[in-house]
Amino acid sequence: METDAVLKRSVASGTLEREIERCHHEIAEVERLLGDGHPDVHGLCLASRIGRQSYGLLGEQKQDRRRIVEPGGGVGGEAGARRYLAIL
């Protein structure tokens, strides 16, 4: 699935922000084309759906990273290490 490929590529190359911005621009372009009366309405609606799914999944991934990196968020970071050491 294309969305999975986008997520894997963003994680592997560290380009999450660029991927989110790219999705945002692609969605805006699709909306512009629809507004201008482009004849391929079905194809543009499909492109919009895929773009919005990718945008949403990338946004979730960004939130997950913040929870792990920010102090007290998730099990990663210093807070997670302190909790782990406290258990030992």
C-alpha positions as CSV (number, residue, x, y, z in Angstrom):
1,M,0.0,0.0,0.0
2,E,1.3,3.5,-0.9
3,T,0.6,4.9,2.6
4,D,2.8,2.2,4.2
5,A,5.6,3.1,1.8
6,V,5.4,6.7,2.8
7,L,5.6,5.9,6.5
8,K,8.5,3.6,6.0
9,R,10.4,6.1,3.9
10,S,9.8,8.9,6.4
11,V,11.1,6.8,9.3
12,A,14.1,5.5,7.4
13,S,15.3,8.8,6.0
14,G,14.2,11.1,8.8
15,T,12.0,13.2,6.5
16,L,8.8,13.1,8.5
17,E,8.3,16.9,8.3
18,R,8.9,17.0,4.6
19,E,6.5,14.1,4.0
20,I,3.8,15.9,6.0
21,E,4.4,19.1,4.0
22,R,4.4,17.2,0.7
23,C,1.0,15.7,1.6
24,H,-0.4,19.1,2.5
25,H,0.7,20.5,-0.8
26,E,-0.7,17.6,-2.8
27,I,-4.0,17.9,-1.1
28,A,-4.1,21.6,-1.8
29,E,-3.3,21.0,-5.5
30,V,-6.1,18.4,-5.7
31,E,-8.6,20.8,-4.2
32,R,-7.5,23.5,-6.6
33,L,-8.0,21.2,-9.6
34,L,-11.4,20.2,-8.4
35,G,-12.4,23.8,-7.8
36,D,-11.2,24.7,-11.3
37,G,-13.5,22.0,-12.8
38,H,-11.0,19.4,-13.8
39,P,-12.8,16.6,-15.7
40,D,-11.2,13.7,-13.7
41,V,-13.3,14.1,-10.6
42,H,-13.1,10.4,-9.7
43,G,-9.3,10.3,-9.9
44,L,-8.9,13.5,-8.0
45,C,-11.2,12.3,-5.2
46,L,-9.2,9.1,-5.0
47,A,-5.9,11.2,-4.8
48,S,-7.5,13.4,-2.1
49,R,-8.5,10.4,-0.1
50,I,-5.0,8.8,-0.3
51,G,-3.3,12.1,0.5
52,R,-5.5,12.7,3.5
53,Q,-4.9,9.2,4.8
54,S,-1.1,9.6,4.4
55,Y,-1.3,13.1,6.1
56,G,-3.3,11.6,9.0
57,L,-0.9,8.7,9.5
58,L,2.1,10.9,9.3
59,G,0.6,13.2,11.9
60,E,0.0,10.3,14.2
61,Q,3.5,9.2,13.8
62,K,4.8,12.7,14.6
63,Q,2.7,12.7,17.8
64,D,4.0,9.2,18.8
65,R,7.6,10.5,18.4
66,R,6.8,13.5,20.6
67,R,5.4,11.3,23.3
68,I,8.6,9.3,23.3
69,V,11.0,12.2,23.1
70,E,9.3,14.7,25.5
71,P,10.1,14.3,29.2
72,G,7.4,12.2,30.9
73,G,5.9,11.1,27.6
74,G,5.7,7.4,26.9
75,V,8.2,4.8,27.9
76,G,11.2,6.4,26.1
77,G,13.4,9.3,27.0
78,E,14.8,10.0,30.5
79,A,11.5,9.4,32.2
80,G,11.2,5.9,30.8
81,A,14.8,5.2,31.8
82,R,14.2,6.4,35.3
83,R,11.1,4.2,35.6
84,Y,13.0,1.2,34.2
85,L,15.9,1.8,36.7
86,A,13.5,2.2,39.6
87,I,12.1,-1.3,38.8
88,L,15.6,-2.8,39.0
